[in-house]
């Protein structure tokens, strides 16, 4: 069964990048190697949060919610703060 991820990266300039992928390790490498336009000039990057989704549609929906201006920054900050740091160290 394939799984999909929604993720949040923090760029060196403080901006956040929200994305979704089926291979989180590969996508993080693409970001770090400058192959993603938004983050290419904003490296180094830091993975702040990710969520495992059962379908691509669910991952895309979560990404859209994060990118939506109505999702308050403090809500996203709370998600990041409550995320286990040990999970981030695995990547």
RADAKA-V416212 format. One record per residue. RES is the residue in one small letter. D_FIRST is the distance of its C-alpha to the first C-alpha in Angstrom with 2 decimals. Layout:
RES;D_FIRST, RES;D_FIRST
This chain:
x;0.00, x;3.79, x;6.58, x;10.15, x;13.50, x;16.95, x;19.72, x;23.51, x;25.69, x;29.41, x;31.64, x;34.91, x;36.89, x;35.26, x;33.28, x;29.66, x;26.85, x;23.93, x;20.79, x;17.07, x;14.70, x;11.26, x;12.96, x;15.50, x;17.45, x;18.04, x;19.08, x;21.41, x;22.95, x;23.60, x;25.34, x;27.36, x;28.41, x;29.79, x;27.49, x;26.91, x;30.10, x;30.27, x;29.84, x;31.57, x;34.98, x;33.86, x;32.71, x;32.24, x;29.29, x;27.97, x;24.54, x;25.52, x;22.43, x;18.71, x;16.31, x;12.57, x;11.36, x;8.57, x;9.68, x;11.94, x;14.73, x;14.74, x;14.93, x;17.69, x;19.48, x;19.66, x;20.97, x;23.55, x;24.70, x;25.31, x;27.19, x;29.20, x;32.77, x;32.96, x;30.47, x;33.11, x;33.06, x;33.91, x;30.84, x;28.65, x;30.91, x;30.40, x;26.59, x;27.03, x;29.72, x;27.73, x;24.68, x;24.73, x;26.21, x;24.62, x;21.17, x;22.78, x;24.35, x;21.05, x;20.85
